[in-house]
Each structure stands twice: as C-alpha cells, then as structure tokens.
Amino acid sequence: MQGHKPTHIRDTHSLPEPQGCLINDPLRTVKYIQAGYDAIRAAMEKFPERPIRVLESGSGPYATLSMTLASLFEQGEVEFMALDIFEESIKCVYQISKVFGQSEKFPDLLVGDATTLSLEKLGKKAPHVVLCETMSPGLQVEPQVAITANFGDQMVEGGFFVPEKIDLSVAAAKLFPTRIKELGVIYSLTKEVSQRVKIAGRIDPKLLEMEQNLDVRMPLPEGLPRVDRLVLQTRLRLFGDRYLEPGESLITCPLSPFISEETRLPRGRIDWVRAKLVLGTAGSDPLKFSVGADSSQGAFPGIADSTDRSDLSDVTGPVSEVDLINGSCVGNGNWLNFRRFSKKLFEIAQKFIPPGYPD
Ligand SMILES: C[S@@+](CC[C@H](N)C(=O)[O-])C[C@H]1O[C@@H](n2cnc3c(N)ncnc32)[C@H](O)[C@@H]1O
C-alpha cells in the first residue's frame, strides 16, 4: 500500500483557488469520460503493454474522470495516476479509491504542479493517455496551455492527450433571437505546443509568454455582417469525433468584451477582425476586438454594437437554451448513469473533503 499514499512534490508558491470536479457541469464531464474511454480503448489497441497508464492531470478531490473510468476496466488492464496541486484533493482521491475498491488501480497519487512536474525525475513511467481539464472559456486564467505543454512530450510516443485539440475562434453574434456565425479560428492548442515552448525538457517562460500573448488579425473575405457583438468561441475536440461545442458547458461559454457607447462597430465595409488576449495565467489583459476596412488603423475599440440587425440573416443555425440543454449527450444512458454515479461519488466524498471545500 505504501506506493498508493500521496507523494509530496508541491512547490507551494502561487497556488490556484481550490476547485471541485465540476460535477455541476455534467455535459462536460460525461463527454470527457466518454472521450477518455475511447482514448484508453485506442491505446489498448495501439500498445501491447499492460497496464495502460493514464494520468489525470488536475484530478480535483474526486478524480471524477479516472475514478469513473477505473470501474470500467479490469485490474491489470489500466492503471491511473492522479495529480493535483492540492494535497487535500489527493488525500480525498486516495480515500475514495479505497471506498470504491479501486485503490489497486491508483498506484500513483501525486501532489505537485502540473506545469513543471517531470515524471521521469520522479521515476514514473510515461503515460499512454493524459486527461486534462484545467481551463476556463477562451483558455483564460487557468493553466491548460502550460500543462498541455508540460505533459505533451512526457507521454509514450504516439500517446493520446485528451483533449486532442482546443480551438478558439472569433464569431459574430446576434442576441435576439440568438444566432452565431463563426468567422475563423485564431488559436489551436494541441500537445505539439511542447515543441514550441520547451527547451531541454523544461518550459521556457519567455516562449510560454509568447505562446500565450495572442494578437491575431484575421481577414474577412466577404466582410462582416452587422452584428450585436463579437464573441470568442471555445471548442474542444476531446478524442476522435467527440467534441465539446461552444455553449455546451461552463468551459466553452462564449466570451464577449464589455459593450459601451464608445465602442460601436463602424458602419460600412469591414474587411478584418483583430483579436487580442492573453491565455493562461500569464496576464490579466481583457479580451479585445477591433474591426476595420483595409485602410483603417486597427486600434482596439473593444466591442461593437448596432441598431441595424437586418443583414445577419445568413448566420448558421439558431442557438437557444433548449438546444443547449438537449445537447447530443443528454438523454442517452450515459447521462442517466452518470447522474447516479456522481451522486454516489459526491456523497462518499463529503466524508473526506475538509469543511468549506467547494464542489
Ligand atoms: C476543473 S478541476 C478538474 C477536476 C477533474 N479532473 C475533472 O475533470 O472533473 C481542475 C483541477 O486542476 C487542479 N490544478 C490547477 N492548477 C494545477 C496545477 N498547476 N497543477 C496541478 N493541479 C492543478 C485544481 O486544483 C483542480 O482540482
């Protein structure tokens, strides 16, 4: 049992706020679990080695993803490594794994910083699959970019990182009725980010800062229709054809800068959109958009407003609250099973979570 006890490798500076596992964001969680399952199955087909090793980076107190997945595989087929920056979380994962009879499948419980941790230095074998959800909409504030960079090259060659790809795109939106037209992708995060920001196995702070400071000017071949606002959309390709779409979850909410009288969209022709934002923890600059015709300067007036909404008739399909609630995952067996499972998980976890710890 000794190997199952949490390993302490935490650097205690700049801790994030403690978080739960987002059981309150069920569509996100169900889709992550489905994608994790597919990724493990794909790894079992691709790699003859057993057990397949899975790292849940940023496990939270429940290790929701790996704790659920562990119950779907036999002992010896798959083993899980849970990592979180909070010791309380990892202690809780340890207790839950025992209550669920899954502790043998969790040989490694690590307290540490996922943006800097080296598995090799700890004597741990490289994982075949990494599961990671440490993000906010628009990849703002939370360290998903840095964690993807840190673990992107610490997997076995050809291993699977879930999510496989996170796209940020600019979209034109009209509020009543809600319609959204995507204008183009301005940033994609994949595990290959490691090659851009790491030197000699460590993240280079300057390269990471460059990666995270986006200033993208995007041409609009047919011009921008008159819209209420520009929004930043977040879409995750979790694994294969499993996607978490914009608006489906707390981590894919569209983001929009503050609207003010001074920051209306100019009337007339618009040839380009410029987006400026800082990803991850590197800074707190707000999201800014500017738009213009070729001859204009491209300052950052922020958000646009318009009273003339007539020329947005070509936008793709309406998005409504009902559509979001009836998203593709809701209503099938997995959803219902997860509701029952998460209730049990939550009840058990209450015994181990310190008072005041968030859900
Ligand atoms: C949103 S929760 C995800 C929990 C769980 N994996 C899930 O998907 O339901 C993100 C977790 O990442 C942890 N975290 C944030 N920054 C971290 C870091 N730099 N190193 C390790 N864990 C971190 C937080 O403490 C939190 O528990």
The ligand as an SDF file (V2000), in Angstrom:
LIG
                    3D

 27 29  0  0  0  0  0  0  0  0999 V2000
  -11.6240   21.8160  -13.0780 C   0  0  0  0  0  0  0  0  0  0  0  0
  -10.8070   20.7680  -11.9800 S   0  0  0  0  0  0  0  0  0  0  0  0
  -10.8900   19.2250  -12.8590 C   0  0  0  0  0  0  0  0  0  0  0  0
  -11.1420   18.0500  -11.9640 C   0  0  0  0  0  0  0  0  0  0  0  0
  -11.3050   16.7200  -12.6780 C   0  0  0  0  0  0  0  0  0  0  0  0
  -10.1070   16.3700  -13.4560 N   0  0  0  0  0  0  0  0  0  0  0  0
  -12.4780   16.7470  -13.6090 C   0  0  0  0  0  0  0  0  0  0  0  0
  -12.2630   16.8190  -14.8350 O   0  0  0  0  0  0  0  0  0  0  0  0
  -13.6240   16.7130  -13.1550 O   0  0  0  0  0  0  0  0  0  0  0  0
   -9.1140   21.2940  -12.1940 C   0  0  0  0  0  0  0  0  0  0  0  0
   -8.1680   20.7870  -11.1340 C   0  0  0  0  0  0  0  0  0  0  0  0
   -6.8420   21.1340  -11.5180 O   0  0  0  0  0  0  0  0  0  0  0  0
   -6.0990   21.4960  -10.3530 C   0  0  0  0  0  0  0  0  0  0  0  0
   -4.9760   22.3340  -10.7660 N   0  0  0  0  0  0  0  0  0  0  0  0
   -4.9990   23.6200  -11.1800 C   0  0  0  0  0  0  0  0  0  0  0  0
   -3.7610   24.0590  -11.4740 N   0  0  0  0  0  0  0  0  0  0  0  0
   -2.9430   23.0000  -11.2550 C   0  0  0  0  0  0  0  0  0  0  0  0
   -1.5470   22.8130  -11.3980 C   0  0  0  0  0  0  0  0  0  0  0  0
   -0.7560   23.7900  -11.8250 N   0  0  0  0  0  0  0  0  0  0  0  0
   -1.0230   21.6160  -11.0690 N   0  0  0  0  0  0  0  0  0  0  0  0
   -1.8180   20.6000  -10.6310 C   0  0  0  0  0  0  0  0  0  0  0  0
   -3.1480   20.7230  -10.4890 N   0  0  0  0  0  0  0  0  0  0  0  0
   -3.7020   21.9110  -10.8000 C   0  0  0  0  0  0  0  0  0  0  0  0
   -7.0950   22.1930   -9.4650 C   0  0  0  0  0  0  0  0  0  0  0  0
   -6.6860   22.1300   -8.1180 O   0  0  0  0  0  0  0  0  0  0  0  0
   -8.3710   21.3920   -9.7530 C   0  0  0  0  0  0  0  0  0  0  0  0
   -8.5180   20.3610   -8.8260 O   0  0  0  0  0  0  0  0  0  0  0  0
  1  2  1  0
  2  3  1  0
  2 10  1  0
  3  4  1  0
  4  5  1  0
  5  6  1  0
  5  7  1  0
  7  8  2  0
  7  9  1  0
 10 11  1  0
 11 12  1  0
 11 26  1  0
 12 13  1  0
 13 14  1  0
 13 24  1  0
 14 15  1  0
 14 23  1  0
 15 16  2  0
 16 17  1  0
 17 18  1  0
 17 23  2  0
 18 19  1  0
 18 20  2  0
 20 21  1  0
 21 22  2  0
 22 23  1  0
 24 25  1  0
 24 26  1  0
 26 27  1  0
M  CHG  2   2   1   9  -1
M  END
$$$$
